[in-house]
Amino acid sequence: MGVKVSELLAKVPTGLLINGEWRDAASGETFEVENPATGETLATLASAGSDDAMAALDAACAVKDEWARTSPRERSNILRRAFDLVTERKDEFAALMTLEMGKPLAEAYGEVTYGAEYLRWFSEEAVRDYGATLPAPEGTIQMVTRRKPVGPCLLITPWNFPLAMATRKVGPAVAAGCTMVLKPAKLTPLTSQYFAQTMIEAGLPAGVLNVVSGKSASAISEPLMADSRLRKVSFTGSTPVGKTLLKAAADNVLRTSMELGGNAPFIVFEDADLDQAVEGAMGAKMRNIGEACTAANRFIVHESVADEFAKKFAAKIGELKLGNGLDEGVTCGPLIEKKALDNVTSLVDDAVEKGATALIGGKPGEGVGYFYTPTVLINVSRDARVAQEEIFGPVAPILTFSTEAEAIEIANDTEFGLASYVYTENSDRMWRLADGLEFGLMGYNAGVISNAAAPFGGVKQSGMGREGGAEGIAEYTSLQYIGVRNPYANA
């Protein structure tokens, strides 16, 4: 790794970032961040309350007009410098994520690359925030559209991708000319704290990005969303919390971007390349210990190849090494907290009670830390909780189907609609599945499809809006139309 943990943690700010300065919480309250692999306390951070949240919004509002008037090139240059700094500090960011979230170090390095790419992508998009000019059909006016910053934003990030979820929101907000209050998840705030310090070092002016970590999310979000000066909220997290935020957003008609829960189907047809499908399944399921909203949640496999797929998949799962993500050779780390471990345990126990069998795994790990053994379940019934609820752990339930129509029906039998995966050698079938599946994302013979250049988001109760891609910056802008009199109209 090449990084001493004590030296790294000493570099991470532990206060609240308000108007360019790191400070203690007004109340003096603190909270602790734990290593899920060992149970040890990593750091003690200032815990923001309502007063701190409002101070952060005051700072964002004080500089919003000045920041909105900065040139796109200046904003672009800041983001590019941030990309370079994050890339230079890849060892430190990767180690931080493994320490506070638990993912294996190799995957943490992958997130550094992925997360930094949002900074580079939006540094390039900042100077390409297009408007349009066109004549009205009657020829009486020229119609001009332009994009303006939406205004101060509240950005609420989850614990499972501590860097990438911050860069995916901060990048387009900076590019569009918005000021921000960032609320990281209380379980993994250290990466966001260090990222914010990196943004300052990249040249971001005081007050543009404010960070309020804290043990009570509602103490921060409620007063901010009740303030009419806030103009947007972007949230990544659970559907129940997203619904609560949407209700609060209605009072001030806030712009909202919601990336919520998932229940991704991974469909394997009888003509699929099974080795390729198993490889894709490993990425779609076991990446990030299964703690991803895009994680394959239900493996829907044609009955003629289900046994073979299950055996090959279980064999691959059996090669994973469970342990502390900082240890050499570890490929599956701990779950984030005891509550997560208890939930995964209960999901598997329920499936087994309803007739499922564990081909491999099926029980918590031994010793300290919140470990669950990587698991493949067969003979899973559709009414088992593991087939209906988001698992967020290294558990792969396999269901079977006999017809294409049945596969689509099983896949769509959920209130969620984020990611989906289809393995087939039939390209016509791929297009039929793309039409039939009610999901915002689809991987065709690919198990990992997230990319900074692609629009990411779901339908149904998986949310609204898109992050990343050319669409990502539009979420942070308001479209203004100007009708300009045509001097030749009456000539």
Secondary structure, DSSP 8 states (H G I E B T S, - for coil): ----HHHHHHHS--SEEETTEEE--TT--EEEEE-TTT--EEEEEE---HHHHHHHHHHHHHTHHHHHTS-HHHHHHHHHHHHHHHHHTHHHHHHHHHHHH---HHHHHHHHHHHHHHHHHHHHHGGG---EEEE-TTSSEEEEEEEEE---EEEE--SSSTTHHHHHHHHHHHHHT--EEEE--TTS-HHHHHHHHHHHHTT--TTTEEE---S-HHHHHHHHHHSTT--EEEEES-HHHHHHHHHHHHHTT-EEEEE----EEEEE-TTS-HHHHHHHHHHHHHGGGG-STTSEEEEEEETTTHHHHHHHHHHHHTT--BS-TTSTT--B---SSHHHHHHHHHHHHHHHHTT-EEEE--SB-SSSS--B--EEEES--TTSGGGTS---SSEEEEEEESSHHHHHHHHH-SS--S--EEE-S-HHHHHHHHHH---S--EES-S----TTS-B--SGGGEES-BSHHHHHHTTEEEEEEEEE-TTTT-
